[in-house]
Amino acid sequence: MKQVLKLIYQPYKWIVVLPFMLAVTMIMGLICITVGAVFSQDAANVTAVLWSRLSCAIIPVRVVLTGKKNFSPQNAYVVVANHQSMVDIPGIHGFMGLHIKWVMKQELRKIPIFGAACHYLGCIFIDRSHRDAAIRSIHQARKLLSSKASVLFFAEGTRSRDGQVRPFKKGAFVFARETGLPILPVTIKNSYQIMPPDSLDLVPGKVELIVHRPVYVLADDPDRMDAVIASVRATIAAPLQQ
């Protein structure tokens, strides 16, 4: 039955979803650039939330958020999540209620409209091939962010190719330790089935966002860094085994 529904969905995907996504990304990107340039990053965030919700609605993707008691939209966090699909981006940005700034590879800055929109939104572009330069970029960008801004890291560094959680990189945890912001672990579940990496094999579905309790990385305890990373990774991975 699933294969039949998937086959029926294909004309809708090519005729409606993908053209709509391209158009709405360009339109909302231009609005984001204008709002960000005239007003602020926080004001531009409204356009990113709207883009995210429109994107999920047209596919359609239903986003279910659990763990709301574990965070406050008024606070700033270092959000650490697993990464399964491009669907993760509108899911998190559209439905968590945080002022999220993405850490993304610098090559994305070159994409017309999209790169400029991300700049005015306050996203952080890094050179992933040079760790020290990447960390400096994050620190410099943090000085320009508002007190409401939460910085999101996909701690695996890239999308999982099999749906399993890959080893975590240290960048998010070093940043959290040095800024004093709490780590907010988030498990993204089921997005791999909606749109696997490196493909346009898109189908409707439900994405679960499971927000766990915040974790503090103590500045005076650097020797425990590996243990904290392992613990947060285990917390994020656990719901994927259920």
N, C-alpha and C positions, 0 to 999 in steps of 0.2 A: 504493500500500500504506500509506503514511504517513497519508493522509487517512482510510482505513478504520480504522486503529488509533486515530486521533484521535477519530473518531466513536464507536467502541466505548468509549473512555475517558470520555466525557462523563457518563454516569450515575454512574460511580464518583467523578468529581470533585465532583458536586453532592451525592451521597448520603453519601459517606464523607470525602473529603479536606477540603472546606470546613467542614463541621460539626466534624470532628476538630481542624482548625487553630484554630477559634474556642474550642473547649473546652480544648484543651491550652494555648493562650495564656493563658486566664483562670486555669486551675489553676496552671500554672508561674509566672504572674505573681504570684499570691498567695503562693506559696512563696518566690519571689525577694524580695518585700517583707519577709516575715517573717525570712528568713535574713539579708538585708542589714541590717535594723533591729537584730537581736539580735547578729549576729556581725560581718561585714565585707563590703565590696565584693568582695573576692577569693572569699569563701565563696559569695556570691550568684552569682558567675560560673559555678559548677558547674551551677546551675539553667538558666542561659542556654545553656550548651553542650548540656545534655540536651534543652531545647526545640528547639534547632537540629537536633540529630540526629534527633529524633522527627519533626520537620517534613519533613526530607529523606527519611526512610524511608517516610512515608505517601504521598508524591506518586507514585512515588518519584523521587528525584534521587540519582545517583551522583556523588560529589565526588572528583576526582582531584587530588592535590596534588603538584606537582613543585617542585624547588628547596629541599628541606628543609635542605640543607647551607648555605644562604645566611642562615639565622637560627637563633637559639637561643630556645626557649620560656622560658628563665630570664631573658632580657633584655627591656628595654622599647624600643619603637620608635614612630616616627610612621609608621603604615601608610598608604600612599597607593595607592588603587586606582581603576580605572575603574568605572563604575556602569551596568549594563545592565538590571537587573531587581530586584524584591523578593526574588528567590531568592538574590541576592548576600549578603544578611544572614545567613541560617542557614548558607550555604555557608562563609563566612569564619569566623563565630563558632564553628561546630561542629567545624571540621576543621583549623584552623591551630595550635591548642594554645597560643595566646597569651591573656593576660588583656586582652581588647579592650574599650575604652570608646569608644562611638560619639559623634561630633559630629553632632547632629541639630537640626532647626529647632524652635524653642520651642513651636510650635503642637502638637507631638506630646505635650507634657507634659500637655495637657488631656484626653487619651484615658483613660477610666476604666481602672484597674488597670495598663494598659500604661505610662502615663506615670509612675506611682509606681514600678513595677518598674524602669524605666529609671533613675529617680533613685537608687534604692538599689543598682543595679548600678554606678553611677558615671558614667553617660553625661553628656555635656555638651550642654546646651541653649543655642542661640544665636539671636539675632535677625539673620537673614540680610539684612535691609533696612538694617542699620547696621553697617558694617564694623568701626569702632573698638570699638563695644560688643560685637560678636561676639568680637573678639580679647581684650578684657578678660575676658569670660566664660570663655574657654578658659584664660587664665592663672590666674584665680581657682580654677577647677576643678582644674587641675593640682596645686595645693598640697594638695588633699585626696586625691589618688590615691596608691596604694601604689607602691613601687619596681618592681613587676612590671607595672604597668599600661601597655599600649600604646594610644595614641590613634589611632583610625582616621578618616581623611578620605576621602570621595569627592570628589576634587579638582575634578571638573567642576561640583560644586555641586548637581547633579540627575541624574536618569537620562537616558541617551542615548535619543533617540526613534528612532534609525535603526541603533543598534548601533555607530556610529563614535565614536571618542573626541573629545569636545569640548575646547575650550581649558581649561586648568587655572587655578584661582584660586590666589592666593598664600598663603592662610591657613596651610595645612599647612607650608609651607616657612619662613614667618616663625616659626611655633611651633617647628619643629625647630631653627632657627638660635638662637633665644633660650633654649631648654632644653638644647641640646647633644645631643639625642637623634638617632640616625640615621634618615633616611628609608628605609623598607622598601617598595620598589615591588612591587605585586602586579597581575598581569593576570588579570581574570576573563573567561573565554571560554565561550561557548555559552549563558549564562543568558538571553540575549535571546530565544533560540528556545524556551526552556521557559516563560517568562511575559513577554511584551512589556509595556512600560510602559502604564499607563492601561487595563489590561484584566484580565479573569479568564480569558483564553485559555490556561489552564494545561495542560501536557502533561508526561509523564515525560521524562527525558533525563539527560545527563551534563554536569556543570560542571567545567571545568578551572581550577584556581588555580595560576598560575605565579609563584613568588616569585623575585625578582631580587636581585642583590647590594645590600647597604645603601649608601646615599649620604649623606655628611656635608655639611651646609651650614655653611661656616665663618663664625663670628661676625664675623671681622674682614675679610670680603670681600663686603659687601652689593652691590657692583656686578655680581657674577656671579650674582645671584639669578635673573634672567631666563634665563640660560644653563643653570642647574641645572634650572629648571622645564621648559625645552624638552627637555633631555636625558632627564629622568625620564619625561616624557610620551611621548617617542619610544620609550623602553625598554618602557613599558607597552603602547603601541599596536602595536609590531612583531609580536607573536605573533598579533594579530587579522587580520593580512594574509596569514597562512599557510594 
